[in-house]
Amino acid sequence: MRVHAARLLGGAGSLDHDFKAGALLATGGAAVNTEILQIMADVFGVPVMVVGMQTDAAPFGAALRAIHGHVCQKEDHFVRFEALCGRRVKATRRVAATPNLVNHAMYTAMLPKYSENEALVATR
């Protein structure tokens, strides 16, 4: 997860595994799986938040993102997501998992080897 996030944020060849976020937001099935939430917190080293709303939060979020994309295209510039939805969508967020720093250090130490092994598999 973290290697792929770093590549998405830093470019295709990025080996910078520093994930610079204050928190992650989990929705859908992951939001009710405490083990997955804890692993996410440990891997990324940040708290994982869940939204306390309906069980179909993932498709609801996807619909909001589609509206966001439409508005950005219509306005011909980037519109902050919070500016678009902040007043309309009231959802409570709560911290569902906090990182275990010992586990986070272990995952961080494993990232270069993980990247190397993934590259070997991807080239076959």
C-alpha positions in Angstrom: 0.0 0.0 0.0 2.6 2.5 1.1 4.9 1.8 -1.9 2.1 2.3 -4.3 1.0 5.5 -2.6 4.5 6.9 -2.8 4.7 6.1 -6.5 1.4 7.7 -7.1 2.4 10.8 -5.2 6.0 10.9 -6.3 6.0 9.5 -9.8 6.4 6.1 -11.3 10.0 5.6 -10.3 9.8 7.1 -6.9 11.6 5.4 -4.1 10.6 8.0 -1.6 8.5 6.0 0.7 7.7 9.0 3.0 4.0 9.3 3.1 3.1 12.8 4.1 -0.5 12.8 5.3 -2.0 13.6 8.6 -4.5 10.7 8.5 -6.1 8.2 6.2 -9.8 7.9 5.6 -11.2 4.4 5.3 -14.7 3.7 3.8 -16.7 0.7 2.7 -15.7 -2.8 3.9 -12.3 -1.7 5.2 -14.0 0.7 7.6 -15.5 -2.1 9.6 -12.5 -4.4 9.7 -10.4 -3.4 12.7 -7.5 -5.6 11.7 -7.2 -3.9 8.3 -7.5 -0.5 9.8 -4.7 -1.2 12.3 -2.4 -2.5 9.6 -3.1 0.6 7.5 -2.2 2.8 10.5 1.0 0.9 11.2 2.1 0.8 7.5 1.5 4.5 6.9 2.3 5.7 10.4 -0.8 7.9 10.7 -4.2 7.6 12.3 -7.0 6.0 10.2 -10.3 7.7 10.4 -13.7 6.3 9.5 -16.9 8.1 8.6 -19.8 7.4 10.8 -22.6 7.4 8.2 -24.3 4.8 6.0 -22.9 1.5 5.1 -22.7 2.4 1.4 -20.1 5.2 2.1 -17.8 4.1 -0.7 -20.3 4.5 -3.6 -21.5 7.7 -1.9 -18.0 9.0 -1.9 -17.5 8.0 -5.5 -20.6 9.9 -6.5 -19.3 13.0 -4.7 -16.0 12.7 -6.5 -17.8 12.5 -9.8 -19.7 15.6 -9.0 -16.4 17.2 -7.9 -14.8 16.3 -11.3 -17.8 17.7 -13.2 -17.7 21.0 -11.3 -13.9 21.4 -11.8 -14.4 20.8 -15.5 -17.3 23.2 -15.7 -15.5 25.9 -13.8 -12.3 25.3 -15.8 -10.1 25.2 -12.7 -9.6 23.1 -9.6 -12.3 23.6 -6.9 -11.4 22.3 -3.5 -13.4 19.3 -2.6 -14.2 20.7 0.9 -15.5 23.9 -0.7 -17.9 21.9 -2.8 -19.1 19.4 -0.2 -18.2 20.8 3.1 -21.4 22.5 3.9 -23.7 19.9 2.2 -22.3 16.7 3.6 -22.2 16.4 7.3 -20.5 13.2 8.4 -18.8 12.5 11.6 -15.3 11.2 11.5 -13.7 9.2 14.3 -10.2 7.7 14.8 -10.5 4.0 14.3 -6.8 3.1 14.6 -3.7 4.8 15.7 -0.2 3.7 14.5 1.9 1.4 16.6 5.3 3.1 16.1 7.3 -0.2 16.6 5.3 -1.8 13.8 5.6 1.3 11.7 9.4 1.2 12.0 9.4 -2.5 11.0 7.3 -1.8 7.9 9.5 1.2 7.0 12.6 -0.9 7.2 11.0 -3.5 4.9 10.0 -1.1 2.1 13.2 -1.2 0.0 13.2 -5.0 0.0 9.4 -5.1 -0.8 10.0 -2.7 -3.7 12.8 -4.8 -5.0 10.8 -8.0 -4.8 7.8 -6.4 -6.4 9.9 -5.2 -9.3 11.2 -8.7 -9.9 7.7 -10.2 -10.0 6.5 -7.4 -12.2 9.1 -8.0 -14.9 8.3 -11.7 -15.3 
